[in-house]
Amino acid sequence: MRVVISSAGRRVYLVQWFQQALIEAGISGDVYVLDHDPHAAAAAAADGFRQMPRFTSEAYVAQLLATVDELKPDLFISLNDYELTALSHGLSTDLEARGVIVPVLNAAAHQAVADKLHMFRVLSDAGISTPTTVLLSDASAVNDMLETFPTVVLKDRWGSGSSGLQRLSSQDARHWLALERAAGSNRRGPQHQDELIMQPDLGGSEYGLDIVTPVRGGAVAGVLARRKLGMRHGETSAAMTVPSEQFEDLATSLAATLSIRGTVDVDVMVPDGGEPQVIDINPRFGGGYPFTHIAGADVPHFLVTSTLGLAPQPGWNTYRHGYLGAKHEGIIGFETAGRDEQRGPLLPASAHFSTTPTVPSKAG
């Protein structure tokens, strides 16, 4: 079996966990990485690497298809939001016609999670709790929100990695908007206001969920949850695992609404005494998954066995509760003897420093 992880970047741990999943399941195979950067850390951990053009390049699609024709992977996983957009809008169909499983959302569902205003409308129509969302260009709706809530959240409408995120008091938000509109009229034009949204600040605690289904679609097979304790560069940097029961009905509703395939990362706010509110959805492995993996869960194992039509090992979707994790810096070396100057590193490093901690025994 061959797994391709595209846009793997710094996620060395994910490459290693898929390699480990193949070994522990007794499946002969390898894990390849595709990335624009030939020095991406994950490339050194992979069994093979192919350098790709930028997503904005006209050569990208043709090169991706040629690379898939060469490697003939069984499972193709992307970790980049913009590449996922291209995949969901038809490119995944081209890959699946070549016999590759590509667990992505369909075009309509992807649009619903990529555009935060559209997400609010789709989820609200489905009866799924999510904060009221308005465009900054909608002056009346913005004024109503500022009159109603003491604190608000501003973020990019099509943002990724918490881009544009600000939490402001209503008074500070009015001041910021006055400056922004003045600047916009002089430099960016009124359409800039259509690219930013406002939501009420719900307060409470923020949680991250992994909702996991078979790679070809189907019922929810696992829900993994953690409470966020720290953020860095838009990604969870510290978290504690928690039981998932309070989120399972939400996960079922989201899976049905979005036709989830594989795994999606969901950010949820739980106001004090209130019900969970969906604030963001990433249709891929998110930065919070490692916290449940080191506590005993194993989504790579499930995705590998799901691709091959095999039964997963019992307990892959269970994990130790109350397990605290924190990310840290690490370094990995490239095996230069196996390096092709045009393609980048082709062999994994013979020795490298792994940041992967020991996995504790699974427990509920």
C-alpha positions as CSV (number, residue, x, y, z in Angstrom):
1,M,0.0,0.0,0.0
2,R,1.2,3.5,-0.7
3,V,0.0,6.6,1.1
4,V,0.7,10.1,-0.3
5,I,0.6,13.1,2.1
6,S,0.5,16.3,0.2
7,S,1.6,19.7,1.6
8,A,2.9,17.9,4.7
9,G,5.2,20.7,5.6
10,R,6.4,20.4,9.2
11,R,4.1,17.5,10.2
12,V,6.8,14.9,10.6
13,Y,4.7,13.2,13.3
14,L,1.9,12.4,10.8
15,V,4.3,10.8,8.3
16,Q,5.7,8.6,11.1
17,W,2.3,7.7,12.4
18,F,1.2,6.5,9.0
19,Q,4.4,4.5,8.6
20,Q,3.8,3.0,12.0
21,A,0.2,2.2,11.1
22,L,1.3,0.2,8.1
23,I,3.9,-1.7,10.1
24,E,1.6,-2.5,13.0
25,A,-1.2,-3.7,10.7
26,G,1.3,-6.0,8.9
27,I,0.8,-4.2,5.6
28,S,3.6,-3.8,3.2
29,G,3.8,-0.2,2.0
30,D,5.3,3.2,2.2
31,V,4.5,6.9,2.8
32,Y,5.4,9.6,0.2
33,V,5.3,13.3,0.8
34,L,4.5,16.0,-1.8
35,D,5.5,19.6,-1.1
36,H,6.5,22.7,-2.9
37,D,9.4,23.1,-0.4
38,P,12.2,20.6,-1.0
39,H,13.4,21.3,2.5
40,A,10.1,20.6,4.2
41,A,10.8,18.7,7.4
42,A,8.2,16.0,6.5
43,A,10.2,15.2,3.4
44,A,13.1,13.9,5.4
45,A,10.8,11.5,7.4
46,A,9.0,10.1,4.3
47,D,9.9,7.0,2.3
48,G,9.9,9.1,-0.8
49,F,9.4,12.7,-1.8
50,R,8.3,14.7,-4.9
51,Q,8.6,18.4,-5.2
52,M,5.5,20.1,-6.6
53,P,4.8,23.5,-8.2
54,R,2.9,26.1,-6.2
55,F,-0.9,25.8,-6.2
56,T,-1.1,29.0,-8.1
57,S,1.1,27.7,-10.9
58,E,-0.5,26.7,-14.2
59,A,1.8,23.6,-14.1
60,Y,0.4,22.4,-10.7
61,V,-2.5,20.2,-11.9
62,A,-0.6,18.5,-14.7
63,Q,2.3,17.8,-12.4
64,L,0.1,16.4,-9.7
65,L,-1.6,14.0,-12.2
66,A,1.7,13.0,-13.6
67,T,3.1,12.3,-10.1
68,V,0.0,10.3,-9.2
69,D,0.4,8.3,-12.4
70,E,4.0,7.6,-11.4
71,L,3.5,6.7,-7.8
72,K,0.1,5.0,-8.0
73,P,-0.9,5.6,-4.4
74,D,-3.9,3.9,-2.8
75,L,-4.6,6.9,-0.4
76,F,-4.1,10.6,-1.1
77,I,-4.3,13.0,1.8
78,S,-3.9,16.8,1.6
79,L,-3.1,19.0,4.6
80,N,-3.5,22.4,2.8
81,D,-6.8,24.3,2.7
82,Y,-6.2,25.8,-0.8
83,E,-5.2,22.4,-2.3
84,L,-8.3,20.9,-0.7
85,T,-10.4,23.6,-2.5
86,A,-8.9,22.4,-5.9
87,L,-9.5,18.8,-5.0
88,S,-13.1,19.3,-3.9
89,H,-13.9,21.1,-7.1
90,G,-13.1,18.3,-9.5
91,L,-9.4,17.4,-9.1
92,S,-10.2,14.6,-6.7
93,T,-12.5,13.0,-9.4
94,D,-9.5,12.9,-11.7
95,L,-7.4,11.2,-9.0
96,E,-10.1,8.7,-8.1
97,A,-10.5,7.8,-11.8
98,R,-6.9,6.6,-11.4
99,G,-7.9,4.3,-8.5
100,V,-6.8,6.6,-5.7
101,I,-9.0,7.2,-2.6
102,V,-9.1,10.9,-1.9
103,P,-11.2,11.6,1.3
104,V,-12.3,15.2,0.7
105,L,-15.7,17.0,0.9
106,N,-17.7,17.5,-2.2
107,A,-17.7,21.0,-3.8
108,A,-20.9,22.2,-2.0
109,A,-19.8,21.0,1.4
110,H,-16.3,22.4,1.0
111,Q,-17.7,25.8,0.1
112,A,-19.8,25.6,3.2
113,V,-16.7,25.3,5.4
114,A,-14.3,27.5,3.5
115,D,-16.6,30.5,3.5
116,K,-17.4,31.3,7.2
117,L,-20.5,33.3,6.3
118,H,-21.8,30.5,4.1
119,M,-21.0,28.0,7.0
120,F,-23.2,30.0,9.3
121,R,-26.1,29.8,6.9
122,V,-25.6,26.1,6.0
123,L,-25.3,25.0,9.6
124,S,-28.1,27.1,10.8
125,D,-30.4,25.7,8.2
126,A,-29.4,22.2,9.4
127,G,-30.2,23.0,13.0
128,I,-26.6,23.0,14.1
129,S,-25.6,25.6,16.7
130,T,-23.1,28.2,15.4
131,P,-22.5,31.8,16.3
132,T,-24.4,34.5,14.3
133,T,-22.1,35.7,11.5
134,V,-22.4,39.0,9.6
135,L,-20.2,40.7,7.0
136,L,-18.5,43.9,8.1
137,S,-20.0,45.5,5.0
138,D,-23.5,45.0,6.5
139,A,-23.5,48.1,8.6
140,S,-27.0,47.5,10.1
141,A,-26.2,43.9,11.2
142,V,-22.8,45.0,12.6
143,N,-24.4,47.8,14.6
144,D,-27.1,45.4,16.0
145,M,-24.4,43.0,17.1
146,L,-22.3,45.7,18.8
147,E,-25.4,46.9,20.6
148,T,-26.2,43.4,21.8
149,F,-22.8,41.9,22.8
150,P,-20.1,43.5,24.9
151,T,-17.3,41.6,23.1
152,V,-17.1,40.5,19.4
153,V,-14.8,38.4,17.3
154,L,-13.5,39.6,13.9
155,K,-11.9,37.2,11.4
156,D,-11.2,36.7,7.7
157,R,-14.2,35.3,5.9
158,W,-12.1,32.8,3.9
159,G,-9.3,32.6,6.5
160,S,-7.1,29.7,7.4
161,G,-5.1,29.3,10.6
162,S,-7.0,31.9,12.6
163,S,-6.1,34.6,10.0
164,G,-7.4,38.0,10.9
165,L,-8.6,36.9,14.3
166,Q,-9.3,39.7,16.8
167,R,-11.3,39.8,20.0
168,L,-12.5,43.3,20.8
169,S,-14.9,45.1,23.1
170,S,-17.8,46.6,21.3
171,Q,-16.3,50.1,22.0
172,D,-12.9,49.1,20.6
173,A,-14.6,47.4,17.6
174,R,-16.4,50.6,16.7
175,H,-13.2,52.6,16.9
176,W,-11.4,49.9,14.8
177,L,-14.2,49.9,12.2
178,A,-14.1,53.7,11.9
179,L,-10.4,53.5,11.1
180,E,-10.7,50.5,8.8
181,R,-13.5,52.1,6.8
182,A,-11.5,55.3,6.4
183,A,-8.5,53.3,5.3
184,G,-10.6,51.1,3.0
185,S,-12.1,54.1,1.2
186,N,-8.7,55.4,0.5
187,R,-6.7,52.2,-0.3
188,R,-8.6,49.0,-0.5
189,G,-12.1,49.8,-1.6
190,P,-15.5,48.8,-0.1
191,Q,-15.1,45.2,-1.2
192,H,-12.6,44.6,1.5
193,Q,-15.4,44.8,4.0
194,D,-17.0,41.7,2.3
195,E,-13.9,39.7,3.2
196,L,-14.2,40.1,6.9
197,I,-16.9,38.8,9.3
198,M,-18.0,39.6,12.8
199,Q,-19.4,37.1,15.4
200,P,-20.3,37.5,19.1
201,D,-17.7,36.4,21.6
202,L,-19.4,33.5,23.3
203,G,-17.0,33.1,26.1
204,G,-16.7,29.7,27.8
205,S,-14.1,27.1,26.8
206,E,-12.9,26.1,23.3
207,Y,-12.6,22.5,22.2
208,G,-11.2,20.7,19.2
209,L,-12.8,17.7,17.7
210,D,-11.8,15.1,15.1
211,I,-14.8,13.5,13.4
212,V,-13.8,10.3,11.7
213,T,-15.7,8.4,9.1
214,P,-14.7,5.7,6.5
215,V,-12.6,7.1,3.6
216,R,-15.5,6.3,1.2
217,G,-18.0,7.9,3.5
218,G,-20.5,6.4,6.0
219,A,-21.5,6.7,9.6
220,V,-19.3,8.4,12.2
221,A,-16.7,5.8,13.4
222,G,-14.9,8.0,16.0
223,V,-15.1,11.3,17.8
224,L,-12.0,12.6,19.5
225,A,-12.1,15.6,21.8
226,R,-9.7,17.9,23.6
227,R,-9.9,21.2,25.5
228,K,-7.6,23.9,24.1
229,L,-5.2,25.4,26.6
230,G,-2.9,27.3,24.3
231,M,-2.6,28.6,20.7
232,R,0.5,29.5,18.6
233,H,0.4,30.8,15.0
234,G,-3.3,29.7,14.7
235,E,-2.6,26.1,15.8
236,T,-3.3,24.4,19.1
237,S,-0.1,24.3,21.1
238,A,-1.3,22.8,24.3
239,A,-4.5,20.8,25.1
240,M,-6.1,18.3,27.4
241,T,-8.1,15.3,26.2
242,V,-11.7,15.1,27.3
243,P,-14.6,12.6,26.9
244,S,-16.4,13.0,23.6
245,E,-19.9,12.1,24.6
246,Q,-21.2,15.7,24.8
247,F,-20.1,16.2,21.1
248,E,-21.3,12.9,19.6
249,D,-24.8,14.2,18.5
250,L,-23.1,17.2,17.0
251,A,-20.6,15.0,15.1
252,T,-23.4,12.9,13.7
253,S,-25.3,16.0,12.5
254,L,-22.1,17.5,10.9
255,A,-21.3,14.2,9.2
256,A,-24.8,14.0,7.7
257,T,-24.8,17.7,6.6
258,L,-21.4,17.7,5.0
259,S,-21.1,14.1,3.8
260,I,-17.8,13.7,5.6
261,R,-15.2,11.3,4.3
262,G,-12.1,10.5,6.4
263,T,-11.4,13.0,9.1
264,V,-12.3,16.6,9.7
265,D,-11.1,19.0,12.4
266,V,-13.9,21.0,14.1
267,D,-13.4,23.9,16.5
268,V,-16.2,24.3,19.1
269,M,-17.0,26.9,21.8
270,V,-19.0,25.8,24.8
271,P,-20.3,28.8,26.6
272,D,-20.8,28.5,30.4
273,G,-24.0,26.6,30.8
274,G,-24.7,26.5,27.1
275,E,-24.6,24.0,24.2
276,P,-21.6,23.5,21.9
277,Q,-21.3,26.1,19.1
278,V,-19.3,25.3,15.9
279,I,-16.9,28.1,15.1
280,D,-14.7,26.6,12.4
281,I,-14.4,23.4,10.3
282,N,-11.2,22.2,8.6
283,P,-11.8,19.3,6.3
284,R,-8.4,17.6,7.0
285,F,-6.1,16.6,9.8
286,G,-5.9,19.6,12.1
287,G,-3.2,20.8,14.4
288,G,-5.1,19.4,17.4
289,Y,-5.1,15.7,16.4
290,P,-1.7,14.9,17.9
291,F,-3.1,15.5,21.4
292,T,-5.5,12.6,21.1
293,H,-3.0,10.4,19.2
294,I,-0.5,10.6,22.0
295,A,-3.3,9.7,24.4
296,G,-4.0,6.5,22.6
297,A,-6.2,7.2,19.5
298,D,-5.0,6.1,16.0
299,V,-6.7,7.7,13.1
300,P,-3.9,6.8,10.6
301,H,-4.5,3.1,11.4
302,F,-8.3,3.5,10.8
303,L,-7.7,5.4,7.4
304,V,-5.3,2.7,6.2
305,T,-7.6,-0.2,7.1
306,S,-10.6,1.7,5.8
307,T,-8.8,2.2,2.4
308,L,-8.1,-1.5,2.1
309,G,-11.5,-2.6,3.3
310,L,-10.1,-4.2,6.5
311,A,-11.5,-4.2,10.0
312,P,-9.6,-1.8,12.3
313,Q,-8.2,-2.9,15.6
314,P,-10.5,-2.4,18.5
315,G,-9.7,0.7,20.5
316,W,-8.3,2.8,17.7
317,N,-10.9,5.5,18.6
318,T,-10.4,5.5,22.3
319,Y,-7.9,7.4,24.3
320,R,-6.9,8.4,27.8
321,H,-9.0,11.3,29.2
322,G,-7.4,14.1,31.1
323,Y,-4.1,13.6,29.3
324,L,-2.2,16.9,28.8
325,G,-0.1,17.5,25.8
326,A,2.2,20.4,24.7
327,K,4.0,20.8,21.4
328,H,7.7,21.6,21.3
329,E,10.5,22.2,18.8
330,G,12.4,19.4,17.1
331,I,14.8,18.8,14.3
332,I,15.2,16.2,11.6
333,G,18.1,15.4,9.2
334,F,18.0,14.7,5.5
335,E,19.9,11.8,3.9
336,T,21.9,13.7,1.3
337,A,23.2,10.5,-0.3
338,G,19.7,9.7,-1.6
339,R,19.0,13.2,-2.8
340,D,18.1,14.1,-6.3
341,E,18.8,17.8,-7.0
342,Q,15.7,18.2,-9.2
343,R,13.2,16.2,-7.1
344,G,14.6,16.8,-3.6
345,P,15.1,14.2,-0.9
346,L,14.2,10.7,-2.0
347,L,15.3,8.7,1.0
348,P,14.4,9.1,4.6
349,A,17.1,10.2,7.0
350,S,19.2,7.3,8.3
351,A,19.0,8.9,11.7
352,H,16.9,11.7,13.0
353,F,15.5,13.2,16.1
354,S,11.9,12.3,16.6
355,T,9.5,14.5,18.6
356,T,7.0,11.7,18.9
357,P,6.3,10.8,22.6
358,T,5.6,7.3,23.8
359,V,1.9,6.4,23.4
360,P,0.3,5.5,26.7
361,S,-2.0,2.5,27.1
362,K,-5.6,3.2,25.8
363,A,-8.1,3.9,28.5
364,G,-11.5,5.5,28.7
